[in-house]
Amino acid sequence: MSQATLTANTTTPASGESVIQVRDLTVAYNESPVLWDVDLDIEPGKATAIVGPNGAGKSTLLKAILGLVPIAAGATRVYGAHLDTVRNRVAYIPQRGTVDWDFPTNALDVVTMGRYGRIGWFRRPGKADRSIAEECLAKVGMSDFAKRQISQLSGGQQQRVFLARALAQEADLYLMDEPFVGVDAVTERAIVQLLHEVRDAGNTVVAVHHDLESVTDYFDNVVLLNVRLIESGPVSKVFTEENLRRTYHGQSNPIAADGTTAAPRSGSELAPVRGVLR
Amino acid sequence: MALDFLGLDITWDATLRNVILGSMILGLTSGVLGTFAVLRRQSLIGDALAHAALPGICIMFIVTGTRSSELLLLGGALSGLVGTAVLLAVTRWSTVKQETALGIVLSVFFGFGILLLTRIQHSGDSAQSGLDRFIFGQAATILPRDVLVMSIVATVAIGVVVLLFKEFKLVTFDPAFAASIGMRPDLLGAILAGLLVLAVMIGLQTVGVILMVSLLIAPAVAARQWTTSLSGMVLLSGAFGMAAGVAGSVTSSLVDRLPTGPMIVIAASIIVIFSLLIAPRRGILSTWRVRRIRARQFRAELALTDHHGVTRS
């Protein structure tokens, strides 16, 4: 498996073409690390899921790549460069629950925020930015809700607005944090379809994902994460019952195996694994 | 000179003009900046800031012996910033929760300020008179010079909001996304906090350290009821603040011995109460009415299906 060669050969990775390079990444909020010594390459033009139990560091991995959390050790590169030089190529969709949806604004205005990075300091969005925002809102099927207050949108509609904002960034790399949480079935299908369109147009999609049942249908590659990187690669090779067991159970806590203290993960999270891999 | 104002006689003199102008500038500035403080859930930081200004005012007086409002307010701004820094540091580096830290900082700084004030007042210094105007405010002490300083400070504060409106909007709504596109939420947050300091300093002479926070919160809360956009909320909040400033200062001039600062706060509170009650969609009456209409519709539908069911069976 390619994983073996990667771990054996991390100093000279064959990743000249990888979109994201993560090397020896360690992140700690308090005493215990949230991410420990993660080495990872994200393949261009693919949809990649980041999968792992609660507290595995999935969201933190995205935030570390985006420079939103302090890194204790290691490094990340995007398109082979420091993030600051390629920010306009990266779109980020935070978890829907992290913002106050009672903020006084409408759907179109939120989508227009996707243009702010290109507009730059002090200047206001212009007509071109508005029309791009309108197009993106149409792509997620939300044109009729352009002037609707965001507090009056359903969870699925709010997620679509966030997706449209990312599209308005006209990026090459889309980092999504739990895009399917709390959305209705119609929205989930719409998001998946759009996600695949974005990928088929040559872009790269990375999404934190928690529903093991749909990984095979939705994604090309998968990253199995539990503080440490368990495995990463094509879904067909990596998404095996044995690897999921290692991610969710048993040796799932490499920190404890190293002799440092950390509570073992609960075995109850294995339940959905059995369900899908019967 | 006497002027017939809404059928009432008020003496239109220079003092009243200064008071009205000062209150308008204060209402506008605190309304605009209060919008961001309320949306960022930081309005109580303004409260800590205002209370913590008192010891700084006293220390500035003890050190320099000055009576000029600008210098005293500069001292207030400095100790207000120290108080806010202590608040943020305690919240961040200890296990004490923010509202607890707020209570500690607010009472410790204010208590220390009162202690200094009492010492000054018993020191027999002839120049000491009037420092207590910063506790509840004393609008009649506003001089033309103060109005000028207030309007300059207000212009700077509002100018920065206009210039950085897009940035302030995004870091208030979605700081993580803002950071992902290269904006600096920490820097922009610090700028907003600095502007809040300016607004508080404008208000200390008029409404005082204790009531200042209500001028940051009330206009913004009232404005949120009526608007659907951030720019609308900022404009309306500034307008409500100005209206409260004018109403409060005029009322207090009509009735003998009615303090201006508390009257401004009461005027702002009345605007809030009306807005919470009668605003379309978000108002209490509107919500209540919609719920009644819905309930009636449901009952009608149920009655229809019941009837249908009976005739079918």
Boltz contact constraints between the chains, C-beta under 6 A:
constraints:
  - contact:
      token1: [A, 66]
      token2: [B, 180]
      max_distance: 6.0
  - contact:
      token1: [A, 68]
      token2: [B, 179]
      max_distance: 6.0
  - contact:
      token1: [A, 87]
      token2: [B, 182]
      max_distance: 6.0
  - contact:
      token1: [A, 92]
      token2: [B, 180]
      max_distance: 6.0
  - contact:
      token1: [A, 94]
      token2: [B, 176]
      max_distance: 6.0
  - contact:
      token1: [A, 94]
      token2: [B, 177]
      max_distance: 6.0
  - contact:
      token1: [A, 99]
      token2: [B, 174]
      max_distance: 6.0
  - contact:
      token1: [A, 103]
      token2: [B, 173]
      max_distance: 6.0
  - contact:
      token1: [A, 104]
      token2: [B, 227]
      max_distance: 6.0
  - contact:
      token1: [A, 104]
      token2: [B, 228]
      max_distance: 6.0
  - contact:
      token1: [A, 104]
      token2: [B, 229]
      max_distance: 6.0
  - contact:
      token1: [A, 104]
      token2: [B, 230]
      max_distance: 6.0
  - contact:
      token1: [A, 104]
      token2: [B, 233]
      max_distance: 6.0
  - contact:
      token1: [A, 113]
      token2: [B, 170]
      max_distance: 6.0
  - contact:
      token1: [A, 116]
      token2: [B, 170]
      max_distance: 6.0
  - contact:
      token1: [A, 117]
      token2: [B, 181]
      max_distance: 6.0
  - contact:
      token1: [A, 122]
      token2: [B, 163]
      max_distance: 6.0
  - contact:
      token1: [A, 149]
      token2: [B, 228]
      max_distance: 6.0
